[in-house]
Amino acid sequence: MEKHINIAIDGPSGAGKSTLAKRLAAQLNFIYIDTGALYRTVGYHVRKNNADPTSVEQVVPLLPSAAIDLIYDEQGRQRMILNGEDVSDFIRTQEISRYASDVSALPPVREFLLDTQRRLAAENNVIMDGRDIGTVILPNAQVKIFLTATPEVRSHRRYLELIEKGEKTDYETVLKEINQRDYNDSHRATAPLRPSEDSVIVDTSEMDLEQANKALLDVIAEKTGVQK
């Protein structure tokens, strides 16, 4: 049976994982899976039901009523469907980012989404980005990359992204939230953010998008022989 190639890209918030993973998937003709969007969708569901995202007692009973589907539109973009509704745009706010971070720390939520992620990887050549892809979700991935940058650089990128979307915020607020999320993600008891022992660490602090893209293509080519 043909073995599909799995590429895991992990790293902290604002490192550029999603942007680069989407580009790489298009260049290599792989399927891109944004696992953060899955957790954001659960977070959105929890917020919509006015539940505490840090409470296992409040979140777990809501999981059976969260029918989450991942589809691709005509442009090949991943769209998140929650109970038949496209929530792709609603899950990208700072508020839902906080909800996603909180629910992702709950073991039952991670277990709820685990099978979906592994099934997609078993059936396709995929590039999957998140925070524990190489360590937990796809421990046997042929390529594991830990993408990072300084908190200041990541906050500046995130700030520009939010402003472009029309959200009202300021750099200091974004920096504070990035630092808090870094702490939460790296100190949680379940699947904390950290590079796996066999990850290639790529720091993009001094790279523009094209340079970062080339750096990742080089890693993938070296590990798999797959080239753009």
C-alpha angles and dihedrals in degrees: 000000000000113000113222122223116245122196117193120199115186132173146119127298114289096019091122096252097141096042093050095039091054092050093047093048091053092046094048097035092241128140113257117219118191102200091182087066089058091056091043089054091052089047090051090050090051092048091048089055093048093239129149106256091208094055119092089192092058100036103045096061088055096055097080089056093053107091102185122189129179116210137165124230126218090277091054093251119148113244125192117221120195116188090335095313124112103233097168094118097040095057096060099077125110090245093057089045088062092047090049091052091050098046092044088064091061113093094214090057092050090049090048091059100034098085093050092053096046093046092055091049093049092052101043147030097260143181108205125185130193140099105287104024097117095037102042117359100045106012090161096051112141091225125038119181127180107203118198146156136176117289089244094054092045092049092051091051092048092047092054090047092053093046090051088054090053098251118147111234142117134233096250091054092049091048091051091050093046091052091047092049091048089054094046094047095046096044102043116118095230119064098335119203109268137126116262117241091255097045122121107227114219118187111199097182092113097032131093120217096271093049092049091047091053092047091056094044088054092053092048093048092049093049100040110011088239111138136184 
